[in-house]
Amino acid sequence: TKDKYLEKHTDTGNINLKNVNFYLDADEMLDAEKPDGVFVGTRCVDHTKMALKVLKRKIPLYLEKPVSLTENELDELSHYVNEMDDKTVVSMPLRVSPIGIKVKEIIDSGAIGKIQNIEAVCNSIGGSGYFHTWYRLMDQTGGLFLQLAVHDIDYINYFIGVKPVLVTAMTSKTYYKGNKPANLMCKDCEENMTCPESPHIITNIKKDYIRGDYCCFSTDNGLEDAGAALIKYENGLFVNYTQNFIVKKHGGKRGAIIIGSEGTIDFNWYTGKINVYYHDNREDEEYKFGNGEIFFGGDDITLYNFIDIMKGKAKSKIPLSAGILAAKVSLMARISSETEKFITIS
């Protein structure tokens, strides 16, 4: 309620919410306030429901990924692409990060020729957070293709520029599994001083930081801890993508090797480096960027883009159609992993 929220947050000295209007119903708020723009950052299972309320009112929308968890929800969002595509920013900022922009520039320049193959990887150093928090609940997140791979599939779609048509995938669960009680908190577990994923071990022994309070070996942890997908595009190109959530610290990698007919690009967001290796007598190139920013500098660009959209000065750099396509490929990958079949992307 408003009173409880104010009691908790207005005595910090940093924020004053006493004059803020609070609503228990989103439709009532949207009709009363008539906002210039809306952020939807609810739990994933509610993204589409809340987005539809905004889209039907033709209000500029900043929508967290994944835009949907089901095919029916994706179809519902698709009805608004014609009118709201350019007025919706989907939070998949890798494509607009400095590294993403530079890689796209190199591809579009023709320097490496025609793309022949892409080997993409995300060994996520923050992956344990999915298993220590509410994200471990499959019905709330839709699985880790929709949670994480959706970012990578988006930048791959963007780089290639043609339609994905077929996907096959598999997952494994070999590490984050166990028989601990559902909803068990690390602090309440008798193994909290010895468990390899406990706050004590992570912070004091491994010198990393903990990303949640729930036991990642509990029975309610429904997520896979590794996955791979093969994606075929309409021009015959295929992409192989893998993701892993067990690595820590310097074991992480997020990027791709893009093999062209005349050169190869090898880039990694974690190291902040792009290497271009030419297949002829041209001198190889290296580009260095900062690393460590949230989504590697892409979030700032999406936010400024959304501000300009609300002012009527710009079109979306990550439009609704891109969010729908990336979520569709991710969802089909999950379905493929469950059914052990090739799935057509319609």
C-alpha positions, 0 to 999 in steps of 0.5 A, spaced: 500 500 500 502 507 499 502 508 506 507 502 507 511 504 501 512 511 504 513 509 511 519 504 508 522 509 503 521 517 505 525 517 511 532 515 507 533 523 506 534 521 499 527 521 496 521 524 497 515 520 495 509 524 499 506 528 493 507 522 488 500 519 486 500 511 487 495 506 484 493 499 485 490 499 478 495 500 471 489 502 467 487 507 472 494 510 472 494 510 465 488 514 464 489 519 470 496 521 468 496 520 461 504 519 461 509 521 456 512 514 456 512 508 460 517 503 463 514 496 464 519 492 468 515 487 472 516 480 473 517 477 466 510 473 466 507 480 466 511 483 461 506 482 455 499 484 459 502 490 462 505 492 455 498 491 451 495 496 456 500 501 454 500 500 446 493 500 445 493 507 448 499 509 443 504 511 449 511 510 448 513 504 451 520 501 454 519 494 455 524 489 459 525 483 455 523 478 454 517 481 451 513 475 452 513 468 454 508 464 450 506 464 442 499 467 444 502 473 447 507 474 441 501 474 437 498 479 441 504 484 441 504 483 433 498 486 432 501 493 434 508 493 430 505 497 425 503 503 429 508 502 435 514 499 432 518 505 432 515 508 439 517 502 443 524 500 445 526 493 448 531 492 453 536 488 449 542 493 449 548 489 446 546 491 439 547 498 441 553 498 446 560 501 443 562 494 441 556 492 438 556 498 434 563 497 431 562 490 429 556 492 425 560 498 422 565 493 420 560 488 417 556 493 413 563 496 410 564 489 407 571 489 410 570 481 412 566 480 405 559 476 406 558 472 413 559 465 412 558 462 419 557 465 426 559 462 433 556 465 439 557 464 446 555 467 453 559 464 459 555 468 464 559 470 470 553 472 473 549 466 472 548 464 479 544 469 480 538 466 476 539 460 481 539 464 487 533 468 486 526 468 484 528 467 477 529 460 478 522 459 477 520 457 470 513 459 470 516 466 472 521 466 467 520 461 461 527 458 462 534 461 460 533 461 452 528 467 454 532 470 459 539 470 457 540 468 450 534 473 447 539 478 448 545 474 444 539 472 439 537 479 438 544 482 436 545 476 431 539 477 428 541 485 427 548 483 425 545 478 419 539 482 417 535 476 414 530 472 417 531 466 422 527 460 419 529 454 423 532 452 430 534 446 434 537 446 441 538 442 447 539 444 454 543 440 460 542 440 468 548 437 471 550 442 477 544 447 479 540 441 482 539 437 488 534 435 493 534 441 498 527 444 500 523 449 496 524 456 498 530 454 502 534 460 504 542 460 504 542 462 511 537 457 514 541 451 511 546 447 515 551 447 509 551 454 509 559 454 511 561 449 506 556 449 500 560 451 494 555 456 492 554 459 499 555 466 501 560 464 505 564 461 500 563 465 494 565 472 498 570 469 503 574 464 499 572 465 491 572 472 492 566 473 488 559 476 490 553 473 491 547 474 487 541 472 491 539 469 498 535 462 496 538 455 495 540 454 488 540 446 490 533 446 492 527 442 488 524 449 486 530 450 481 527 449 475 532 452 470 537 449 466 544 450 467 547 450 460 544 450 453 546 450 446 542 452 439 543 451 432 539 457 428 538 457 420 537 463 416 533 464 410 539 465 406 542 458 408 547 461 413 547 458 420 549 460 427 551 456 433 550 459 440 552 456 447 550 459 454 553 456 460 551 459 467 557 455 472 563 459 470 565 464 475 570 471 474 575 470 469 572 464 466 566 468 463 566 470 455 560 473 451 561 475 444 562 471 437 566 469 432 564 472 425 567 468 419 566 472 413 569 470 406 574 475 406 576 476 414 574 474 421 571 478 427 572 475 434 569 480 439 568 479 447 564 484 451 567 481 457 574 483 455 572 489 451 576 487 445 574 486 437 580 483 433 579 483 425 583 477 422 583 478 414 584 472 410 588 476 405 594 481 406 591 486 409 594 488 416 589 485 422 586 490 426 584 490 434 579 495 437 579 496 445 573 498 449 571 499 456 568 493 460 564 492 466 559 497 464 552 495 465 550 491 459 557 494 456 555 501 455 548 499 451 543 501 457 545 509 456 544 509 449 537 505 449 535 510 455 537 516 451 533 513 445 527 513 449 527 520 451 528 522 444 522 518 442 518 521 448 520 528 445 518 526 438 525 526 435 527 519 434 525 512 432 527 506 436 533 503 435 531 496 438 524 496 436 518 492 438 519 487 432 526 486 434 523 484 441 518 479 438 523 476 433 528 475 438 523 472 443 520 467 438 527 464 436 528 463 444 522 460 445 522 455 439 529 454 442 526 452 448 521 448 445 526 444 441 530 442 447 524 439 450 521 436 444 528 434 441 525 436 434 527 441 429 522 447 430 520 452 424 520 459 426 514 462 422 
